């Protein structure tokens, strides 16, 4: 379960780093619509690096959770 979450977050991170705000899917935060105020036009052509890095960090956390949930419990001697 956590491994699938990590794969999904990695894909979202790659989308954020490789796609400008105009071309982001509308369901992702940071999407720019042409109907927004004209003063925000400079925001339309930038990549969301912080959101991409955040999703990579969350993916690493999900991988750690997957690792620790897969470790069998040891019984005391």
N, C-alpha and C positions, 0 to 999 in steps of 0.2 A: 504494500500500500504506500509506504513512504518512498519507496524507490520510484514508483510511478509519479508521485508528486514531485520528486527531484527531477525526473526527466521533463515533466511539464514546465517546471520553473526554469529549467535550462533553456528550453525552447522559447519561452517568453522573454528571457534575458537576451537571447540572440536576436529576437525580433526588435526589442528596444534598441539594441546597439547598431542594428543594420538598417533600420527603417526610419525615415523622417516622420515628424508629427502629422503631416498631411496624409501620409500613406498608412498610418497605424489603423488597425481595425477599430471600429467605433466602441467596442466593448472594453478596450484597454484604456486606463487612465492616461491622460496626456495627449489624447487624440485632438487634432485641430480641425475644426470645421470652417469652411469658408464664410459661414454666416457670422462668425465671431467678429469682434470689433477690429477695425482696420489697423489700429495701433499694435495689434499682436501679430502682425504678418511676419515679423522676424522670428517668432516662436515656431512658425509653421515649418521652417526648413532646418530645424536642429534635431539632433538625436538626443534621446533621453538616457544619458549615461548613468546618472544616479539610480534611476529605476532599473536599468539593466544590471548594474552591480548589486543592487538590493535583491533582485531575484536570484542572482548567482549565489549570494550569501545564504539566502533562504534554501536554495537547492542543496548547498553543503550541509546545512542544518538538517534537512530531510534525509540526506544520505547518512548522517551520523545517527539519526533516530532509527533508520532502517537497520543500521549495523548493530546498535544496541538492543533492538527488539528481536534480532535473530540469534543473539548469543544465548545458549542454553544456561539455565540456572544450575549452579553447582551446589551440591549438598555438603554441609559441613562434615568434617571427619570426626 
